[in-house]
Amino acid sequence: MAIPMQSAQALIEKIQSLPTDQIAEVEDFVDFLRERIRCRKTATSSKNILDFPVDDLGPWPEGLSLSREDMYGDDGR
């Protein structure tokens, strides 16, 4: 996004009129904004990718039953 040269020059003049320690703060803020933009671009470009870890533990044991009664018994609860 390009800004008009007059606006850029006005911004430069405003920054140059600040004390040295505040110029450093402006620079830090600009770095923060650029990093935030970079992170947002990365997040939106990889938003559709689900990269979950996958562990292959082999096949299910023969005769495995996952019914509640087989796992916990049927004691009326």
N, C-alpha and C positions, 0 to 999 in steps of 0.2 A: 504494500500500500504506500504509494508515494504521496507526499504532502507538497503543496505548492511551495516554491522557493521562498516566497515572502514569509510564510508561516514558519518554515524551517529557520530562516535567518532571525526572525523575532524570538523564537525559542532559544537559539544559540545566544543571542544577546541577553536574554533573561538569565540563562545559566551562567554566563560570564560575569554577570553583576552580583552573583552570590558569593559569600565567603567560601574559602577553600574547603572547609569541612562540610559545608552543605553541598558543594559540587560533588564531593565523594558520595554523599547520600543519594544525590540524583543519579549518579552512575550506578550505584548499587540497585536502585529502584528500576532503572532501565534493564539491568541484567536480570532482575527478578521477573519483569514483564516478558522478556524474551524467553526465559526458561519456562514460564507458565504456558506461553504459546506453543513452545516445542512439545511440552508434555501433553497438552490438549490434542495436538495433531497426532502424536503417537497413540494416545488413548482412543481417538476416534478411528484411526486406521486399523487398529487391532481389536476393535470392539466386538466384531463378529467371530473372532477366533477364541475358542474355548480350549485352553491348553491345560487340562487337568492331568495330574499324574495317573498313570495306569500301572497297576501291579498285576502280573499274570501269576496266579497261584495254582494254575493247573486245572484239570477237570474236576467236577463235583464228584464226591464219593458215591459209589454205587449204593442205591437204596436210600439216599438221603431224603428225609421228609421234613418239610418246613412248616407243617401244620402245627397249630398252637398246642394241640393235645400231645403230639409226639415230642415237642420241645419242652413243655412245662408240666405235662400230666393233666389229668382232668379231675381236679379236686373240687370242682363246683365254684370256682371264683369267677 
